[in-house]
Amino acid sequence: MPDYTINTQQIVCVAQFVAKAGKRDALIAVLASLVPDTRCELGCIRYELNVSIEDDNKVAFVEKFASREAFDQHCAKDAIAHYFHNVMPELVESHHVEVFNQVIA
């Protein structure tokens, strides 16, 4: 029997964005503006924005939602769609979004 459990109900998302040259502060401002409303969403457990210690132009959200449904509802919000379709192309050089299940040890 393993000494851990995989929580398959909750969703953890790590969304990393590398800002275009000279666009880091604008990117952080836009992403930070998403935080207050997202934290109020039903099912949002954690939603934090971070800046890399090793690369000033890299920022990352660490997100945790109570269920896949709550995460999908978050992703479908107008503000999130607007960011990905309209804002991100102007500010972001590259990005990587990955979804996980938490290992509870």
C-alpha positions in Angstrom: 0.0 0.0 0.0 1.6 3.4 -1.0 2.2 6.1 1.6 0.3 8.6 -0.6 -3.0 9.4 -2.2 -3.7 11.2 -5.4 -6.5 13.7 -5.1 -8.4 13.2 -8.3 -11.2 15.6 -7.5 -9.3 18.9 -7.0 -7.4 20.5 -9.9 -4.0 22.3 -9.6 -3.0 24.4 -12.5 0.4 26.0 -13.1 0.3 28.6 -15.8 3.7 30.2 -16.8 4.1 33.2 -18.9 7.3 34.8 -20.3 6.9 38.5 -20.9 8.1 40.1 -24.1 11.0 42.5 -23.7 10.0 45.5 -21.7 6.5 44.1 -21.1 6.9 42.5 -17.7 5.3 45.2 -15.6 2.3 45.5 -17.9 1.9 41.7 -17.9 2.0 41.5 -14.1 -0.5 44.4 -13.8 -2.9 42.6 -16.2 -2.5 39.2 -14.4 -2.8 40.8 -10.9 -6.1 42.4 -12.0 -7.5 38.9 -12.4 -6.8 37.8 -8.9 -9.5 39.5 -6.8 -12.5 38.2 -8.8 -11.0 34.8 -9.3 -10.5 34.3 -5.6 -14.2 34.9 -5.2 -15.2 32.3 -7.7 -17.1 29.3 -6.4 -14.6 26.4 -6.1 -11.4 28.6 -6.1 -9.1 27.3 -3.3 -5.9 29.0 -4.3 -5.0 31.6 -6.9 -1.6 33.3 -6.6 0.7 35.1 -9.0 4.4 34.6 -8.7 7.5 36.1 -10.3 10.5 33.8 -11.0 13.6 34.4 -8.8 15.8 33.3 -11.8 14.1 35.1 -14.6 12.4 38.5 -14.0 10.4 38.1 -17.2 8.7 34.9 -16.1 5.5 34.9 -14.0 3.4 32.0 -13.0 0.0 31.4 -11.5 -0.4 28.6 -9.1 -4.1 27.8 -9.0 -6.2 25.2 -7.1 -9.9 24.5 -7.7 -12.2 22.2 -5.9 -13.2 20.3 -9.0 -12.6 20.1 -12.7 -16.0 21.8 -13.2 -15.0 24.8 -11.1 -11.7 25.0 -13.0 -13.5 24.8 -16.4 -15.9 27.5 -15.3 -13.0 29.7 -14.4 -11.4 29.1 -17.8 -14.6 30.1 -19.5 -14.9 33.4 -17.7 -14.9 36.4 -20.1 -11.9 38.0 -18.3 -9.8 34.8 -18.8 -10.8 34.4 -22.4 -10.1 38.1 -23.1 -6.6 37.8 -21.6 -5.7 34.7 -23.6 -7.2 36.0 -26.9 -6.6 39.7 -26.8 -4.0 40.7 -24.2 -1.6 37.8 -24.1 -0.4 38.2 -27.7 0.7 41.7 -27.0 2.6 41.0 -23.8 3.7 37.3 -23.8 6.6 35.8 -25.7 5.8 32.2 -24.6 3.6 30.4 -22.2 2.9 26.9 -20.8 -0.2 25.8 -18.9 -0.3 22.4 -17.2 -3.0 20.8 -15.0 -2.2 18.4 -12.2 -3.8 16.3 -9.5 -2.3 16.8 -6.0 -0.3 14.0 -4.4 -1.1 13.9 -0.7 1.7 12.3 1.3 
